[in-house]
Amino acid sequence: MFGRVQAQSRAIRGASNAMREYASRAAHLPIDTTGAERAVSGFMSAAAAEHLADDIRADMDELDVHLVDTAEVLDDLAAHWDHADAATAADFERIAASLHGRPGD
């Protein structure tokens, strides 16, 4: 049981770290549109490509905020999970001690 709880805690922390990495990537997306006219020749105007790039940048900024917030929540969750795991382990140790005739804490 404890191994599973600890594994879930590690998975939560791993998800938190992944969220932080995604947030870092989203925050550093390139926004250079100088080559937009050549890049999208025949598909849309350079102004439209620049507008699209601006929209995507705004979306990535919002995503960055969301991912950072989510990572913080996951960190808190993992800490609480670890605390609950330790408390449960202590409870089981007291039960085991009483079953073996040793006084618990």
C-alpha positions as CSV (number, residue, x, y, z in Angstrom):
1,M,0.0,0.0,0.0
2,F,2.7,2.5,1.0
3,G,4.7,1.8,-2.2
4,R,1.6,2.6,-4.3
5,V,1.0,5.9,-2.4
6,Q,4.6,6.9,-2.7
7,A,4.5,6.0,-6.4
8,Q,1.4,8.2,-6.9
9,S,3.2,11.0,-5.1
10,R,6.2,10.7,-7.4
11,A,3.8,10.7,-10.4
12,I,2.2,13.8,-9.2
13,R,5.5,15.5,-8.7
14,G,6.6,14.3,-12.1
15,A,3.4,15.9,-13.6
16,S,4.2,19.1,-11.7
17,N,7.7,19.2,-13.2
18,A,6.3,18.5,-16.7
19,M,3.9,21.4,-16.3
20,R,6.7,23.7,-15.4
21,E,8.7,22.5,-18.4
22,Y,5.7,23.1,-20.7
23,A,5.2,26.6,-19.2
24,S,8.9,27.4,-19.8
25,R,8.6,26.3,-23.4
26,A,5.3,28.3,-23.9
27,A,6.9,31.4,-22.4
28,H,9.8,31.3,-24.8
29,L,8.1,30.7,-28.2
30,P,9.6,32.8,-30.9
31,I,7.5,35.7,-32.1
32,D,9.6,36.8,-35.0
33,T,7.4,37.5,-38.0
34,T,9.9,39.1,-40.3
35,G,9.9,36.2,-42.7
36,A,6.1,35.7,-42.6
37,E,5.6,36.9,-46.1
38,R,8.0,34.3,-47.6
39,A,6.9,31.6,-45.3
40,V,3.2,31.8,-46.1
41,S,3.4,32.9,-49.7
42,G,0.2,31.9,-51.5
43,F,-1.6,31.1,-48.2
44,M,-2.2,34.3,-46.4
45,S,-0.9,37.8,-46.3
46,A,2.1,38.7,-44.1
47,A,-0.2,40.9,-42.0
48,A,-2.5,38.0,-41.4
49,A,0.4,35.7,-40.5
50,E,1.6,38.4,-38.1
51,H,-1.8,38.7,-36.6
52,L,-2.0,34.9,-36.2
53,A,1.5,34.9,-34.6
54,D,0.3,37.6,-32.1
55,D,-2.8,35.5,-31.3
56,I,-0.8,32.4,-30.7
57,R,1.7,34.3,-28.5
58,A,-1.2,35.6,-26.4
59,D,-2.6,32.1,-26.1
60,M,0.8,30.7,-25.1
61,D,1.1,33.4,-22.4
62,E,-2.3,32.3,-21.0
63,L,-1.2,28.7,-21.2
64,D,2.0,29.6,-19.4
65,V,0.0,31.1,-16.5
66,H,-2.3,28.1,-16.4
67,L,0.6,25.6,-16.4
68,V,2.5,27.4,-13.7
69,D,-0.6,27.6,-11.5
70,T,-1.3,23.9,-12.1
71,A,2.3,22.9,-11.3
72,E,2.0,24.8,-8.0
73,V,-1.3,23.0,-7.1
74,L,0.4,19.6,-8.0
75,D,3.3,20.5,-5.8
76,D,1.0,21.2,-2.9
77,L,-1.0,18.0,-3.6
78,A,2.2,15.9,-3.6
79,A,3.3,17.5,-0.3
80,H,-0.1,16.8,1.3
81,W,0.0,13.2,-0.1
82,D,3.5,12.7,1.4
83,H,2.2,14.0,4.8
84,A,-0.8,11.7,4.7
85,D,1.5,8.8,3.7
86,A,3.8,9.4,6.7
87,A,0.8,9.7,9.1
88,T,-0.7,6.5,7.8
89,A,2.6,4.7,8.1
90,A,2.9,5.9,11.7
91,D,-0.6,4.6,12.4
92,F,0.2,1.2,11.0
93,E,3.5,1.1,13.0
94,R,1.5,1.7,16.2
95,I,-1.0,-1.0,15.2
96,A,1.8,-3.5,14.4
97,A,3.5,-2.7,17.7
98,S,0.3,-3.3,19.7
99,L,-0.3,-6.6,17.8
100,H,3.2,-7.7,18.8
101,G,2.6,-6.8,22.4
102,R,4.9,-3.7,22.4
103,P,3.4,-0.4,23.6
104,G,2.8,2.1,20.8
105,D,3.6,5.8,20.9
